[in-house]
Amino acid sequence: MSQQGKGNFVRERPSARRHGIERYSKSRWREGKAILTAEAEAQGHTAGQMMRELAEVPAPKIVAERLGIPEGTPVWVRRRTTHVDGRPNQLADSYYELLVVEGTLIREENTGPGGGYARLEEAGHELDEISEEWRVRMPTGPESVALALPAGTPVVDLTRTTFDVDGRAVEVMLAVISGDMVQMAYRFKIPD
């Protein structure tokens, strides 16, 4: 960034590296840490979130497809803005079928130790598989404002679907992540 009469400044770019498969280790949420918090702390960062909305809403098409329900079916959404080192890094909206979250702290602002995944398991949904879809694009105006993005900074769309051991999709998260704050690292066995 340049300021006339003051010089050029390099913006700090804190980012918690997303360690692919390892970031979803059950030991993290079973020990009482939310995924982003545990990952950030392990890398010397702080992470937090601000709740934007807790509500019953009609399922958007992409969510309905992944949950296997008709579009417009009422679902529960948790919309939040997450921060790394005090800077907004993602807009994360998690969707659940109403029966899945009935009577759980997922319907509350504070989900308790271990976050939403811990609450899903307490409700009898043993988590087994995660699907992630990534897409890079330029942000909308409101996204640029919400994420405090400098001009020309792309965002990453993440669609994450979490399945239980019965193969049922129990959570769909749609996230918009600041492109200059995300690093992905994956290590896994090569399938046959």
C-alpha positions in Angstrom: 0.0 0.0 0.0 1.3 3.5 -0.8 0.5 6.7 0.9 1.6 9.9 -0.7 4.3 11.6 1.3 4.6 8.7 3.7 6.0 5.8 1.6 5.1 2.2 0.9 3.9 -0.2 3.5 3.6 -3.9 3.4 0.5 -5.3 5.0 0.9 -8.0 7.6 -0.5 -11.3 6.3 -1.2 -13.6 9.2 -2.4 -17.0 8.1 -3.0 -20.2 9.9 -1.9 -23.0 7.6 -4.6 -25.5 6.9 -3.1 -28.9 7.4 -5.5 -30.8 5.2 -6.6 -34.1 6.6 -4.8 -33.6 10.0 -6.8 -30.5 10.8 -9.9 -32.7 11.3 -8.3 -35.1 13.7 -10.9 -36.2 16.3 -8.4 -35.7 19.1 -8.6 -31.9 18.5 -12.3 -31.5 19.2 -12.5 -34.3 21.7 -9.8 -32.4 23.7 -12.1 -29.4 23.8 -10.6 -27.2 21.1 -12.4 -26.0 18.0 -10.5 -26.8 14.8 -9.5 -23.3 13.8 -8.4 -22.4 17.4 -6.3 -25.6 17.8 -4.7 -25.1 14.4 -3.9 -21.4 14.9 -2.5 -22.0 18.4 -0.2 -24.7 17.2 1.3 -22.2 14.7 1.7 -19.3 17.2 -1.4 -17.4 16.1 -4.6 -16.5 17.9 -8.0 -17.3 16.4 -11.5 -16.2 17.3 -14.9 -15.7 15.8 -17.8 -13.3 15.7 -21.3 -14.7 15.3 -23.3 -13.0 12.5 -26.4 -15.0 12.7 -28.1 -18.0 14.3 -31.3 -18.8 12.5 -33.7 -21.2 10.8 -33.5 -20.4 7.0 -34.6 -22.1 3.7 -31.8 -24.4 2.4 -30.0 -22.8 -0.5 -29.7 -25.1 -3.5 -26.0 -26.1 -2.9 -26.8 -27.0 0.7 -29.9 -28.9 -0.1 -28.1 -30.9 -2.8 -25.4 -31.9 -0.3 -27.8 -32.7 2.6 -30.1 -34.6 0.2 -33.2 -32.5 0.9 -35.4 -30.4 -1.2 -34.3 -26.8 -1.9 -36.0 -24.4 0.5 -36.4 -27.0 3.3 -35.9 -25.2 6.7 -32.4 -25.7 8.0 -30.3 -24.3 10.9 -27.5 -21.9 10.0 -24.5 -20.6 12.0 -23.0 -17.6 10.2 -19.8 -16.3 11.6 -16.7 -14.3 10.8 -13.5 -15.9 11.9 -10.3 -14.0 12.7 -6.6 -14.9 12.8 -4.5 -12.5 14.9 -7.4 -10.1 15.0 -7.8 -9.8 11.2 -10.9 -11.3 9.5 -10.0 -14.3 7.5 -13.2 -16.1 6.6 -17.0 -15.8 6.4 -18.1 -19.3 7.5 -21.7 -20.4 7.3 -22.6 -23.9 8.6 -25.9 -25.5 7.7 -27.6 -28.4 9.5 -30.9 -30.2 9.2 -33.1 -29.1 12.1 -33.4 -32.7 13.5 -29.6 -33.0 13.6 -29.2 -30.0 15.9 -32.4 -30.2 17.9 -31.5 -30.0 21.6 -27.8 -29.3 20.9 -25.6 -26.2 21.7 -25.1 -25.9 17.9 -28.2 -23.7 18.1 -26.5 -21.4 20.6 -23.7 -18.9 20.1 -21.3 -20.8 22.3 -21.2 -24.4 21.2 -19.0 -25.4 24.1 -15.7 -27.3 24.3 -14.7 -28.8 20.9 -17.1 -26.8 18.9 -19.8 -28.1 16.6 -18.1 -31.4 15.7 -18.1 -32.3 19.4 -21.8 -31.5 19.7 -22.6 -33.6 16.6 -20.9 -36.6 18.1 -22.7 -36.0 21.5 -26.0 -36.1 19.5 -25.1 -39.5 18.2 -23.5 -38.6 14.8 -20.1 -40.3 14.8 -18.2 -38.3 12.2 -16.5 -40.3 9.5 -15.8 -38.5 6.3 -15.3 -34.9 4.9 -15.5 -33.7 1.4 -14.0 -30.3 0.5 -14.4 -28.4 -2.7 -12.3 -25.3 -3.4 -12.7 -22.5 -5.9 -10.7 -19.2 -6.3 -12.5 -16.1 -7.5 -12.6 -12.3 -7.0 -14.7 -11.1 -4.1 -18.0 -9.3 -4.2 -18.1 -5.8 -2.7 -19.7 -6.8 0.6 -17.1 -9.7 0.9 -14.3 -7.2 0.4 -15.6 -5.0 3.1 -16.4 -7.9 5.6 -12.9 -9.4 5.1 -11.1 -6.0 4.9 -9.5 -7.0 1.6 -7.2 -4.7 -0.3 -8.1 -4.1 -4.0 -7.2 -7.1 -6.2 -7.2 -9.7 -3.4 -9.0 -12.9 -4.4 -11.0 -15.1 -2.1 -11.3 -18.9 -1.9 -14.7 -20.5 -1.8 -14.8 -23.6 0.4 -17.7 -26.0 0.4 -17.2 -28.6 3.1 -19.6 -31.5 3.7 -19.2 -33.6 6.8 -20.7 -37.1 6.9 -21.4 -39.5 9.8 -20.5 -43.3 9.8 -23.9 -44.0 8.1 -22.9 -41.8 5.2 -25.4 -39.1 6.1 -24.4 -35.5 5.5 -24.7 -33.8 8.9 -23.1 -30.4 8.1 -22.5 -28.3 5.0 -20.2 -25.3 5.5 -19.9 -22.6 2.9 -16.9 -20.4 3.5 -15.4 -17.4 1.8 -11.7 -17.2 2.8 -9.4 -14.2 2.3 -7.0 -15.4 -0.5 -4.0 -13.8 1.1 -4.5 -15.5 4.4 -4.9 -19.1 3.4 -2.3 -21.8 2.9 -3.2 -25.4 2.4 -1.0 -28.4 3.1 -2.0 -31.9 2.4 -0.1 -35.2 3.0 -1.9 -38.5 2.4 -1.3 -42.0 1.2 -1.8 -42.5 -2.5 -4.8 -44.6 -3.2 -4.5 -47.7 -5.4 
